[in-house]
Amino acid sequence: MDWNQLRTIIWLRWRLTRNQWMRGGQLSAVLTMIISIVMLILGAFCGIAGVLIGFFILGEKSPIRLLLAWDAFTAAFLFAWMIGLVSEIQRSETVDIGRMLHLPISLKGIFLVNYIASHLTLSVVLLLPLMLGIILGLILSGQWLMVLMYPLVLGLVFMVTAWAYCLRGWLSALMVNKRRRRAIIAGVTFGFIVIGQLPNIIGHIARDHKRNKPETTKSVPVEEQTPSPTESRPKKTFSNTFYVAHKVVPFLWVGNGAMYLGKGNALPALLGAAGVFCIGGLGLSRAYRSTLRFYQGHTIKIKTKKKPKSEKIPVTGKNFLERRLPATPDEAGALALAFFRCLMRAPEIKMALATNFFFMLLFGITFLVRKVSGLSDDLKMFAVAAPIMFALLGMSHLIFNQFGFDRGGFRQLVLLPMPRRHILLGKNLAFLPIVMVLGFILLLIIKFALGISFIVIISACLQLVATFVLLSIAGNLISILVPYHIAPGSLKRTKTSTMTAVMIFISRLLFPMVMVPMLIPPAMGLLMSRLGWLPAGPVNLVLSIALLALFVFLYKLSLSGLGELLLKREKNILEVVTKEVE
């Protein structure tokens, strides 16, 4: 590809980006430009901060301190890059190569443009100037050999971005199948969440184990208790495995090169720079070949074992969708079962539920390990509010956008000859078992962690249902007024107008207001107990029952009005949730 073709492609990408900004409105374009300028300014400040850190802090440090510092910078870069990789795992190319195949141009230039554009992430904009500034600060402090850190750091960024781009290309070939694509996105995202939270869990367990470990004191003579001047500053020593790992693992070559440059030896830094550039070049060439094969139609085929043909056995029991829900109209019950089955099959919903479940376990482990038992019995009633809020908070973004996940399936809802209040009722009943399971597991964890009585747990279950009913009223209203399209296979909303984004932000602010009534029964119980009139537990239980009855009554009153509002706005909702986004 010559320079004229490359310049034309860059100009075309800029025009498409500008059109997308203007299509979202002038306010959206201005906000995007402001965010871009702020990111560039932050990158410049990080570079200046890096110079100051390198000159004043790391300039006089020992070689081993340089190694540890650069290991920390490398770990921060890798962690930030992994977060950005998860957010763009679906491989949204800057220039669509599929639309360029019919043109008489080379694909290498387009691939190079897409690869360079993949560097425009927060981790590169902020952390790369920081690391380059630190190298400049070390050079200004008198360590001239540190100039060799520039190719080593740039080679590390090149290696990580090249292989990450290769990974995205491999995943895009795997995700040709839509069902497999959504499952991969959900699994990779959840895996990164688990990996990111493992240090937190291990740290909590280690810290609490050290705290609960009995101290053993030994009688030491007075002469041995006074340390000698040479022993006043203990030295940290590392095993040989630690240094061998820095010579073998490519991600640790930056720290290893900085340590040897601090000692005056430039060979390890030169070898490390050559190694990371070679590994990065191998990853980039692999990414280009996989991209070319993908757009030529060579997809990855996964061999599946053929199931032996078995004779069809007549089913005697009822199908799941043929069941009837008690005290529920048949139309609403059928829709509730269908919606629940869709929720259980959607990978993006599984990803959201798995994330909530994992954080729920983390929340429970923290309480169990720390053994919080210093609260009084009256104040423990407020401790159960945390799991209720947590269970509902994880489902709020789903309840506040009930039709955004339907996409093309919303057409069938529009064509159904049934009252629209039954559609809303079916949507709410589909979420009820999920919320109850998450909340009940959390309440059990709190029960065994704090030793709360069963009357408080029963009251908390009633409060959970009552709060869910109130949240369903707010969710029905917001889902009708502010629907937005969700990208298939993810929980990320597509491009929305500025007004819609503002309304979504305001709706999120309503969540704490919905949680306030849940605190009324325990607050009244605490007040009655402190005044000496009635015990807190029975008051909390009675008021929880009354609160549930009140919210169920309000929910029934709201269904008719919200059903009519849905009937008036269903065409607008259909246009939003089924639109194609570039």
Secondary structure by P-SEA (a helix, b strand, c coil): ccaaaaaaaaaaaaaaaaaaaaaacaaaaaaaaaaaaaaaaaaaaaaaaaaaaaccccccccaaaaaaaaaaaaaaaaaaaaaaaaaaccccccccccccccccccaaaaaaaaaaaaacccccccaaaaaaaaaaaaaaacccccccaaaaaaaaaaaaaaaaaaaaaaaaaaaccaaaaaaaaaaaaaaaaaaaaaaaaaaaaaaaaaaacbbbbcccccccccccccccbbbbbbcaaaaaaaaccccaaaaaaaaaaaaccaaaaaaaaaaaaaaaaaaaaaaaaaaaaaaacccbbbbbcccccccccccccccccccccccccaaaaaaaaaaaaaaaacaaaaaaaaaaaaaaaaaaaaaaaacccccccccccccaaaaaaaaaaaaaaaaaccccccccaaaaaaaccccaaaaaaaaaaaaaaaaaaaaaaaaaaaaaaccccaaaaaaaaaaaaaaaaaaaaaaaaaaacbbbbbcccccccccccaaaaaaaaaaaaaccccccccaaaaaaaaaaaaaccccaaaaaaaaaaaaaaaaaaaaaaaaaaaaaaaaacaaaaaaaaacccc
